[in-house]
Amino acid sequence: VHGEKKKIGMNIIKKTVSSDRRRFKKADFDLDLSYITERILAMGYPASGVEGFYRNHIDDVARFLDETHYSHYLIINLSGRSYDTTKFHGQVIDFGWPDHHS
């Protein structure tokens, strides 16, 4: 019960941060991402630690991609920030775009 309440609370925080943007809600996923085509999607930075409370948590993103795309994906990181790419089986290309331009 405690874990479910925590999950509900975190989803409320994420929804507040997302404002009026659409969130991807399917199965037990609630992520700030959008499909542009059936093969291309856009998402925010996959965060960890405290930032993971209000952004897409890196573990949730990795699980989503593995379960829905069966590890057949490539992430193009335009954020300029680095993260643990091993969670994505090394399938990440970093472009290092300056902040607010990605």
Residue frames as qw, qx, qy, qz and C-alpha x, y, z in Angstrom:
[[0.000, 0.887, 0.462, 0.000, 0.00, 0.00, 0.00],
 [0.311, -0.784, 0.091, 0.529, 2.79, 2.44, 0.90],
 [0.398, -0.147, 0.592, 0.685, 4.52, 1.86, -2.46],
 [0.201, 0.602, 0.678, 0.370, 1.27, 2.47, -4.35],
 [0.129, -0.930, -0.275, 0.206, 0.67, 5.76, -2.49],
 [0.386, -0.579, 0.325, 0.640, 4.24, 6.85, -3.25],
 [0.354, 0.170, 0.690, 0.608, 3.74, 6.03, -6.95],
 [0.073, 0.810, 0.562, 0.150, 0.48, 8.01, -7.04],
 [0.270, -0.871, -0.055, 0.406, 2.19, 10.97, -5.35],
 [0.401, -0.345, 0.496, 0.688, 5.07, 10.91, -7.82],
 [0.286, 0.446, 0.700, 0.479, 2.64, 10.77, -10.76],
 [0.045, -0.920, -0.379, 0.093, 0.86, 13.86, -9.41],
 [0.331, -0.722, 0.221, 0.566, 4.20, 15.72, -9.19],
 [0.394, -0.037, 0.659, 0.639, 5.15, 14.65, -12.74],
 [0.191, 0.690, 0.644, 0.269, 1.76, 15.74, -14.09],
 [0.157, -0.924, -0.170, 0.304, 2.15, 19.13, -12.40],
 [0.363, -0.535, 0.426, 0.633, 5.62, 19.62, -13.88],
 [0.358, 0.219, 0.739, 0.527, 4.40, 18.51, -17.33],
 [0.229, 0.307, 0.077, -0.921, 1.71, 21.17, -17.14],
 [0.706, 0.407, 0.238, -0.529, -0.73, 20.80, -20.04],
 [0.288, 0.465, -0.763, -0.345, 1.56, 18.65, -22.21],
 [0.919, -0.019, -0.200, -0.338, 0.30, 15.20, -23.07],
 [0.344, -0.511, 0.779, -0.117, 1.78, 12.29, -21.18],
 [0.572, 0.167, -0.751, -0.284, 2.16, 8.75, -22.48],
 [0.528, -0.227, 0.622, -0.531, -0.05, 6.56, -20.32],
 [0.812, 0.166, -0.448, -0.336, -0.25, 2.91, -21.19],
 [0.777, -0.110, -0.583, 0.211, -0.10, -0.21, -19.03],
 [0.574, -0.712, -0.251, 0.318, 1.80, 0.93, -15.93],
 [0.500, 0.075, 0.105, 0.856, 3.78, 3.65, -17.75],
 [0.004, 0.949, 0.302, -0.090, 3.20, 7.36, -17.18],
 [0.609, -0.192, 0.208, 0.741, 5.94, 9.15, -19.11],
 [0.184, 0.842, 0.005, -0.508, 6.48, 12.59, -20.58],
 [0.282, -0.224, 0.722, 0.591, 7.04, 11.51, -24.18],
 [0.610, 0.555, 0.159, -0.543, 5.30, 11.79, -27.53],
 [0.644, 0.138, 0.652, 0.377, 5.36, 9.62, -30.60],
 [0.166, 0.564, -0.262, -0.765, 6.12, 11.75, -33.65],
 [0.675, 0.233, -0.545, -0.439, 5.75, 8.69, -35.92],
 [0.948, -0.261, -0.055, -0.175, 5.42, 5.04, -34.96],
 [0.878, 0.102, -0.183, 0.431, 9.24, 4.79, -35.11],
 [0.326, 0.362, -0.236, 0.841, 10.30, 8.20, -33.73],
 [0.438, -0.782, -0.443, -0.006, 9.51, 9.57, -30.30],
 [0.182, 0.604, -0.275, 0.726, 10.57, 12.63, -28.37],
 [0.683, -0.600, -0.406, 0.090, 11.10, 12.64, -24.63],
 [0.195, -0.922, 0.252, -0.222, 12.70, 14.66, -21.92],
 [0.211, 0.577, -0.737, 0.283, 15.99, 13.86, -20.24],
 [0.830, -0.277, -0.478, -0.084, 15.91, 10.45, -18.48],
 [0.124, -0.723, 0.412, -0.540, 16.72, 11.51, -14.93],
 [0.701, -0.189, -0.649, 0.229, 17.79, 9.75, -11.75],
 [0.285, -0.087, -0.506, 0.809, 18.03, 10.69, -8.10],
 [0.118, 0.510, 0.475, -0.708, 15.80, 13.54, -6.91],
 [0.258, 0.354, -0.353, -0.827, 15.33, 14.79, -10.47],
 [0.189, -0.070, -0.931, -0.305, 13.75, 11.42, -11.28],
 [0.091, 0.433, 0.745, -0.499, 10.82, 12.33, -9.01],
 [0.321, 0.697, 0.244, -0.593, 9.58, 15.01, -11.40],
 [0.359, 0.553, -0.548, -0.515, 11.11, 13.94, -14.74],
 [0.933, 0.145, -0.273, -0.186, 11.02, 10.63, -16.56],
 [0.613, -0.595, 0.520, 0.014, 13.03, 8.30, -14.34],
 [0.232, 0.567, -0.730, -0.303, 15.83, 6.62, -16.27],
 [0.236, -0.061, 0.965, -0.097, 14.77, 3.14, -15.06],
 [0.537, 0.507, 0.523, -0.426, 11.19, 3.70, -16.24],
 [0.450, 0.713, -0.291, -0.453, 12.39, 4.91, -19.65],
 [0.054, 0.423, -0.890, -0.162, 14.72, 1.92, -20.04],
 [0.370, 0.164, 0.885, -0.231, 11.96, -0.51, -19.06],
 [0.538, 0.632, 0.240, -0.503, 9.52, 1.20, -21.44],
 [0.381, 0.661, -0.515, -0.391, 11.92, 1.02, -24.39],
 [0.061, -0.271, 0.960, 0.031, 12.89, -2.58, -23.65],
 [0.395, 0.279, 0.817, -0.313, 9.29, -3.74, -23.24],
 [0.519, 0.689, 0.290, -0.415, 7.67, -1.80, -26.08],
 [0.496, 0.770, -0.337, -0.217, 10.51, -1.74, -28.61],
 [0.990, -0.070, 0.084, 0.089, 12.31, -4.94, -27.54],
 [0.564, -0.561, 0.309, 0.522, 15.71, -3.24, -27.38],
 [0.524, 0.384, 0.477, 0.592, 15.43, -2.22, -31.05],
 [0.007, -0.976, -0.219, -0.013, 15.94, 1.49, -30.51],
 [0.576, 0.175, -0.102, 0.792, 18.55, 4.23, -30.67],
 [0.226, -0.884, -0.306, 0.270, 18.53, 7.25, -28.40],
 [0.456, 0.494, 0.029, 0.740, 19.91, 10.50, -29.78],
 [0.428, -0.666, -0.387, 0.472, 20.77, 12.62, -26.75],
 [0.285, 0.675, 0.165, 0.661, 20.43, 16.32, -27.58],
 [0.475, -0.839, -0.265, -0.012, 20.35, 17.48, -23.95],
 [0.259, 0.747, -0.400, 0.464, 24.06, 18.15, -23.48],
 [0.547, -0.541, 0.507, -0.388, 23.86, 16.14, -20.26],
 [0.423, 0.264, -0.864, -0.068, 25.27, 12.69, -19.74],
 [0.766, -0.281, 0.296, -0.497, 23.63, 9.74, -18.03],
 [0.485, -0.279, 0.829, 0.014, 24.17, 6.02, -17.57],
 [0.571, 0.392, -0.427, -0.581, 23.89, 4.74, -21.14],
 [0.080, 0.155, -0.985, 0.018, 24.38, 1.14, -20.00],
 [0.428, 0.284, 0.650, -0.561, 20.71, 1.19, -18.96],
 [0.653, 0.605, 0.029, -0.455, 20.00, 1.51, -22.69],
 [0.907, 0.072, 0.345, 0.231, 22.51, -1.19, -23.70],
 [0.420, -0.377, 0.347, 0.749, 24.86, 1.51, -24.99],
 [0.334, 0.527, 0.641, 0.446, 22.37, 2.45, -27.73],
 [0.080, -0.925, -0.228, 0.294, 22.87, 6.20, -27.20],
 [0.547, 0.387, 0.125, 0.732, 24.51, 8.82, -29.40],
 [0.272, -0.745, -0.277, 0.543, 25.44, 12.09, -27.65],
 [0.425, 0.664, 0.261, 0.557, 25.26, 15.33, -29.63],
 [0.454, -0.366, -0.295, 0.757, 25.72, 17.74, -26.72],
 [0.076, 0.694, 0.371, 0.612, 23.39, 20.50, -27.88],
 [0.089, 0.171, -0.401, 0.895, 23.50, 23.64, -25.69],
 [0.031, 0.429, 0.779, -0.456, 20.70, 23.97, -23.13],
 [0.323, 0.633, 0.336, -0.618, 17.35, 25.38, -24.37],
 [0.345, 0.514, -0.490, -0.614, 18.22, 24.54, -27.96],
 [0.067, 0.067, -0.985, -0.145, 17.34, 20.87, -27.79]]
